[in-house]
Amino acid sequence: MTAITEVPFSRLVQQPKETIACLEQTKGRRLRLERRDGHDLMLESADRAEAKDDALRYTGSLFFHLMQNDDGARAVLMAMPSVFPWVRFLTTHDVRAFLVELVDTLHACAHLGNVAALVPVIEAWRATAEIYSDPELRKAASEPLDGTDYGEVLDC
């Protein structure tokens, strides 16, 4: 992964030409604009961002179409432990279910140009694998609930 150059957002506002020059000189051709009052932003050329969107769309379609035949699906399934080592703790059925959900979500995300929905899919299956990997967690997760309502879950 390429290291990303970070600059304060105020630098872009106060020194736009110098900041753009910095952008063009960085290896990854993008800058992380650090903000104190919100989420950081990424600055890159429109051409570069559009190329990434195209790559995502092609990748999503490629995996989706690979899954349409047995040989392609088997190849992708065999690659899963290399990409997601924790799938070793899932049942065979769950690995296949994860793969189908992952590829379907990737395909949909690619056509939206927004991968935000992909991370929750991966994290939910990773959490499932973690439960399978730990006998105490698995026992706790599979015991019947006592019916106690602990109230609303608040965001921290």
MOJO-V638461 format. One record per pair of residues at least 12 apart in sequence whose C-alpha atoms are under 7 Angstrom apart, sorted by the first residue. I is the first residue (numbers start at 1). GAP is how many residues later the second one is. If there is no record, write none. Layout:
# MOJO-V638461
<<I GAP> <I GAP>>
This chain:
# MOJO-V638461
<<2 26> <4 24> <4 26> <4 27> <4 28> <5 21> <5 26> <5 27> <6 25> <6 26> <6 27> <6 28> <7 25> <7 26> <7 27> <8 25> <8 26> <8 27> <9 24> <9 25> <9 26> <29 15> <30 12> <30 13> <30 14> <31 12> <31 13> <53 60> <56 54> <57 53> <57 54> <60 46> <60 47> <60 50> <61 46> <63 40> <64 39> <64 40> <64 43> <86 40> <86 43> <87 42> <89 40> <89 43> <89 44> <90 39> <90 42> <98 27> <102 19> <105 13> <106 12>>
